[in-house]
Amino acid sequence: MASFDEMRPGGAGTRQPYAGYDSWFQNQDPARLKEKMLDAESVFRKTGITFAVYGEAEAAERLIPFDIIPRIISGSEWRRLTQGIEQRVQALNAFLDDIYHRQEIIRSGRLPKHLIAGNEAFLPEMIGVRPPSGVYTHIIGVDIVRTGENEFFVLEDNARTPSGVSYMLENRETMMQLFPELFQKIKVRPVEDYPQLLRQSLSMVAPEPAKGAPTVAVLTPGIYNSAYFEHAFLADQMGVELVEGHDLRVIDGHVAMRTTQGYKRIDVLYRRVDDSFLDPLTFRPDSTLGVPGIMDVYRAGNITLANAPGTGIADDKAIYSYMPEIIEFYTGRKAILGNIPTWRCSEPDSLKYVIEHLEELVVKEVHGSGGYGMLVGPAASKKERDLFASKLKANPANYIAQPTLALSTCPILTEAGLAPRHVDLRPFVLMSDRITIVPGGLTRVALKEGSLVVNSSQGGGTKDTWVLDDW
Amino acid sequence: MLLGRTANDLYWMSRYIERAENMARLVDAGLRLALTRTESASDEWSSVVASAGAKAAYEARYSSYTAEAVGDFLLRDSTYPSSVISCIEAGRSNARMVRTALTRENWESINETWMAFKTLLAPEIDQRELPSILDQIKRQTALIRGAFHGTMLRNEIFDFAQLGIYVERADNTARILDVKYYVLLPSLSWVGSSLDNYQWESILRSVSAHRSYRWVYEADYKPRNIAHFLILNRRMPRSLAFCYRMIAEGLELLAEDYGERHTCHDTLDEIRRQLAPDSIDQIFENGLHEFLSHFIRCNNRFGEEVAEDYRFF
């Protein structure tokens, strides 16, 4: 299956967004670029941009490989993407508000009731709770893949606590240090103001009674969390405190942090602790990462939690296949950005199609993850497919099917020069009384030739993502 | 506004980094003395370990005092919490928790030092390399100090880190003196034998003061002057009086900024009274050892009071 290359599709000429970069690149000495690659690594090591890998004592702090060839998106491509993302995020937020209140979408018959009622990601504790300013998803990462010149699809929504934004910022910082001349030559839209935008966005949704400038803090599970670097980085860049559960206490109906001058009230908590650890009195009683009683403060409207508890229901795999319907239901318009076509085997027509086309499809369990209980049609034998077909017929509601996608590629710099590798893109979206999308995002790249796996835990790397200021 | 936990991490970050440097300096002084007085080398190494406050931990691991064992123990034994490698590990981990409070230069100097020490101290120490290893340790910690003093805003963050530095340093200087106090006692010798001279020089060397001593006092080493230099001289950066001058500066600013005084402020005043500039004869009269062990206890208590008064926990 031929993949769309974003720099030189079909091995032919250079696409317009890459023209400026390519003309610069052609004049570079390959030996100098290799040196820059090493420079980049030492910059990352020195600043301590690492991620922890659980259970590996020696490699406890690893670097995510960084590739120095930028991934470039034109201004007009970006405009189309952001329209689609905005619409999607609006719909997700409306969906959450509805699902924890009147559940109109279920009453109208657009979404089967069992998808919510039997779903672990649905938090009954949130029923009837309206977060300050009605915002559930303050920060969303929307994972996007591309398959052609005009084909963009949403792979998944990350509505809980999306990570990776610190890499977006540090990747840019590193590129500007390594290639200052490039940024003079090519107009790239800035991403540096993300932390200020985040702080503004969080301040705007503080609870009503907050007088003066609200106090914002970032709640981290602590230094051993794999994303600790990012938590510290964001708190630093926003100029707010980085707190842990044991720094906080509920005092007089408010959440307060222990300072050198006594306890001080917090209005907005950007929490990077999962729902289930947030409050041992409401969720997991064994949690030491949260704050006992914080959910009572939340329900009383005295603190803003970003994101709101219970947003996981919006990025659930079973819900994903209904996103086109969800978007249409709440925005009254068709989705601008497509889902990856998904067949729900619970529907007889879909089941029939899936069984007839097993050799082209990937079939997944609705609640499965990590590739278990999955059939990759094109790679399976006839016998395996037949066996799977009978499992499908026995319990169709347990499965969904999707086509195998030819993800687009971008070149990376290898020993032998440029070589195409598959990429995806995670733009970061902020929501308060408005929606803000920083022009850029995290491009993850599969470093192994032919691989489609971009995850950093499995040999994926990152690239700086440029949105051109060209329209 | 500063989290109590952050103040705690800043304080301990500084203490550990200061301790790493002091360890290297102690080993350096021991090495020097052992080189010049080979017949009693084992005694010298044993007093180095005692000055480090590590006698029990050392003797649980080794049966005799040798340059190799002491160097290995104080520099690179990760099971001993005050070895250079453990100190930098702990200090860096404290720093990592308060990255948001540090300047980029300061954090990078600590992180770089941590990386450098891990490489430097991973292999067993070749005795021929020991002087150069000690040199590199001192140079790295000087880099951290430079980045800290050169770039940090003089706010509460600075004050708590500064408190850690000087509480640790005062403890270190007091212990060095206390281990060797008997060589400073007047009854032993007012006129130094060559043995005494080595011992005195070693004391000064372990606080990097063997040259500056001569700028302040006469060229000959005299126990009373050495004691005065290390305890009461306000311009000697490792003396007890100097440490408490710096501590007082930070603590007074905190009291001003926060608008409140605590128990630790009273203890501070009490300690400073003990360090009056003209009290050296009084100190010898009441007993140098008694003075030093009392000081060490007060210094510890002061550290605990700071932790409590400023809600470290």
Chai-1 contact restraints between the chains, C-beta under 6 A:
chainA,res_idxA,chainB,res_idxB,connection_type,confidence,min_distance_angstrom,max_distance_angstrom,comment,restraint_id
A,K46,B,E108,contact,1.0,0.0,6.0,A-B,restraint_1
A,G48,B,N111,contact,1.0,0.0,6.0,A-B,restraint_2
A,I223,B,M97,contact,1.0,0.0,6.0,A-B,restraint_3
A,A232,B,R99,contact,1.0,0.0,6.0,A-B,restraint_4
A,A232,B,T100,contact,1.0,0.0,6.0,A-B,restraint_5
A,A235,B,T100,contact,1.0,0.0,6.0,A-B,restraint_6
A,D236,B,T100,contact,1.0,0.0,6.0,A-B,restraint_7
A,E241,B,L3,contact,1.0,0.0,6.0,A-B,restraint_8
A,L242,B,T100,contact,1.0,0.0,6.0,A-B,restraint_9
A,D247,B,L3,contact,1.0,0.0,6.0,A-B,restraint_10
A,D247,B,R5,contact,1.0,0.0,6.0,A-B,restraint_11
A,R258,B,G4,contact,1.0,0.0,6.0,A-B,restraint_12
A,R258,B,R311,contact,1.0,0.0,6.0,A-B,restraint_13
A,T259,B,M1,contact,1.0,0.0,6.0,A-B,restraint_14
A,T259,B,L2,contact,1.0,0.0,6.0,A-B,restraint_15
A,T259,B,L3,contact,1.0,0.0,6.0,A-B,restraint_16
A,T260,B,L2,contact,1.0,0.0,6.0,A-B,restraint_17
A,T260,B,G4,contact,1.0,0.0,6.0,A-B,restraint_18
A,T260,B,A7,contact,1.0,0.0,6.0,A-B,restraint_19
A,T260,B,Y310,contact,1.0,0.0,6.0,A-B,restraint_20
A,Q261,B,Y258,contact,1.0,0.0,6.0,A-B,restraint_21
